[in-house]
């Protein structure tokens, strides 16, 4: 397939997928979501970090 045709098909499919997903969230909401997931990731790392073994 010619590269220009492949690129045109890619752009057309990308436009279809964007149309199906609806409007994107506002940048502030996107930032809040990324921050929230980052905090969850940090919390999980802290919760699963091996700690010192308690002495009996």
C-alpha positions in Angstrom: 0.0 0.0 0.0 1.3 3.4 -0.9 2.4 5.4 2.2 0.1 8.4 1.4 -2.9 6.2 1.2 -2.0 4.4 4.4 -1.6 7.8 6.2 -5.0 9.0 4.8 -6.7 5.9 6.0 -5.1 6.2 9.4 -6.3 9.8 9.7 -9.8 8.9 8.7 -10.0 6.0 11.2 -8.5 8.3 13.9 -11.2 10.8 13.2 -13.9 8.1 13.4 -12.6 6.9 16.8 -12.5 10.5 18.2 -16.0 11.1 17.0 -17.2 7.9 18.8 -15.6 8.9 22.1 -17.3 12.2 22.4 -15.8 15.4 23.8 -12.6 15.3 25.7 -12.6 16.3 29.3 -11.5 19.8 30.2 -7.7 20.1 30.9 -8.3 20.7 34.6 -10.3 17.4 34.9 -7.5 15.6 33.0 -4.9 17.0 35.4 -7.0 16.0 38.4 -7.4 12.4 37.0 -3.7 12.1 36.4 -2.9 13.4 39.8 -5.4 11.0 41.4 -3.9 8.0 39.6 -0.4 9.1 40.5 -1.4 9.2 44.2 -3.0 5.8 44.0 0.2 4.4 42.4 2.3 5.9 45.1 0.0 4.6 47.8 0.2 1.1 46.3 3.9 1.2 46.2 4.1 2.3 49.8 1.6 -0.4 50.9 3.5 -3.2 49.1 7.0 -2.2 50.0 8.6 -4.9 52.1 9.3 -3.5 55.5 11.5 -4.7 58.4 10.7 -8.1 59.7 9.4 -7.8 63.3 11.5 -9.6 65.9 9.8 -12.2 68.1 
